[in-house]
Amino acid sequence: MLIFDNATLPIETLDEHYARVPPKIVIEVDVLADPTDMNADSYMFVKTQKLLDFGVEKVIWITTPAKKVTVATAQEDWQTRDWNKEVEIMENIVFNIGEYLAKKGSTYA
């Protein structure tokens, strides 16, 4: 999922190709790519760094097998935490996957 600032993404720039401006926030779920030259962890780190270098402010990875959330920004050390802790997407907008799943009765929480 990509979250853009409307001020930096004029409607006329939207098409079926990659955006020409960086989103503010990128949220990725799992690593489903099949990189032939690196393992899944390396892929996640390389892709995250490329997104930050492009100008993305925050990259959030949700890895379901490990039940972890990694938050990366260019200005701070990347943080990985259990998915049953709150994660801030934007100011005053947080999510907690484990808590949500537990409330819905999932045994996967």
C-alpha positions as CSV (number, residue, x, y, z in Angstrom):
1,M,0.0,0.0,0.0
2,L,1.3,3.5,-0.9
3,I,0.3,6.6,1.0
4,F,0.9,9.8,-1.0
5,D,0.7,13.5,-0.1
6,N,-1.9,15.0,-2.4
7,A,0.3,18.1,-2.8
8,T,3.1,16.1,-4.3
9,L,1.1,13.7,-6.5
10,P,-1.0,15.7,-8.9
11,I,-3.9,13.7,-10.5
12,E,-2.5,14.2,-14.0
13,T,0.6,12.2,-13.1
14,L,-1.3,9.0,-12.3
15,D,-1.1,6.2,-14.9
16,E,-0.4,2.5,-15.0
17,H,3.3,2.9,-14.4
18,Y,5.3,3.5,-11.3
19,A,4.8,6.9,-9.6
20,R,7.4,9.6,-10.5
21,V,7.2,11.0,-7.0
22,P,7.8,9.1,-3.8
23,P,4.9,8.2,-1.5
24,K,5.2,9.3,2.1
25,I,4.7,5.8,3.4
26,V,4.9,2.3,2.0
27,I,3.3,-0.7,3.7
28,E,4.5,-4.1,2.5
29,V,3.1,-7.5,3.6
30,D,5.3,-10.5,3.5
31,V,8.0,-11.2,1.0
32,L,6.4,-13.0,-1.9
33,A,9.0,-12.0,-4.5
34,D,11.3,-14.7,-5.9
35,P,14.6,-13.0,-5.9
36,T,17.1,-15.4,-7.5
37,D,20.3,-13.7,-6.3
38,M,19.4,-13.1,-2.6
39,N,17.4,-14.5,0.3
40,A,14.1,-13.0,1.5
41,D,15.7,-11.0,4.3
42,S,18.2,-9.4,1.9
43,Y,15.4,-8.6,-0.6
44,M,13.5,-6.8,2.1
45,F,16.5,-4.8,3.2
46,V,17.6,-3.9,-0.3
47,K,14.1,-2.9,-1.4
48,T,13.5,-0.9,1.8
49,Q,16.8,1.0,1.3
50,K,15.9,1.7,-2.4
51,L,12.5,3.1,-1.3
52,L,14.1,5.3,1.3
53,D,16.7,6.5,-1.2
54,F,13.9,7.4,-3.6
55,G,12.4,9.7,-0.9
56,V,9.9,7.5,0.9
57,E,9.6,8.8,4.5
58,K,8.6,5.5,6.1
59,V,8.6,1.8,5.0
60,I,6.6,-0.7,7.1
61,W,7.0,-4.4,6.5
62,I,4.5,-6.9,8.0
63,T,5.9,-10.5,8.0
64,T,3.2,-12.9,8.8
65,P,5.2,-16.1,9.4
66,A,7.4,-14.3,12.0
67,K,4.5,-12.2,13.3
68,K,6.8,-9.1,13.2
69,V,6.6,-5.6,12.0
70,T,9.6,-3.7,10.8
71,V,9.5,0.1,10.5
72,A,12.3,1.8,8.5
73,T,13.0,5.5,8.1
74,A,16.1,7.3,6.7
75,Q,16.7,9.3,9.9
76,E,16.5,6.5,12.5
77,D,17.6,2.9,13.1
78,W,15.1,0.5,11.7
79,Q,12.9,-1.1,14.3
80,T,11.5,-4.6,14.4
81,R,8.9,-5.6,16.9
82,D,6.2,-8.2,17.6
83,W,3.0,-7.5,15.7
84,N,1.0,-7.3,19.0
85,K,2.5,-3.9,19.7
86,E,1.2,-0.6,18.3
87,V,2.8,0.7,15.2
88,E,2.4,4.3,14.1
89,I,1.6,4.8,10.4
90,M,1.2,8.5,10.6
91,E,0.6,11.0,13.4
92,N,-2.4,9.8,15.4
93,I,-2.9,6.7,13.2
94,V,-1.7,3.4,14.6
95,F,-2.3,-0.3,14.1
96,N,-1.8,-3.4,16.2
97,I,-2.2,-6.6,14.1
98,G,-2.1,-9.1,17.0
99,E,-4.7,-7.1,19.0
100,Y,-7.0,-6.8,16.0
101,L,-6.8,-10.5,15.2
102,A,-7.4,-11.5,18.8
103,K,-10.5,-9.3,19.0
104,K,-11.8,-10.9,15.8
105,G,-11.3,-14.4,17.4
106,S,-8.4,-15.5,15.2
107,T,-6.1,-18.1,16.6
108,Y,-3.3,-16.7,14.4
109,A,-2.9,-13.7,16.7
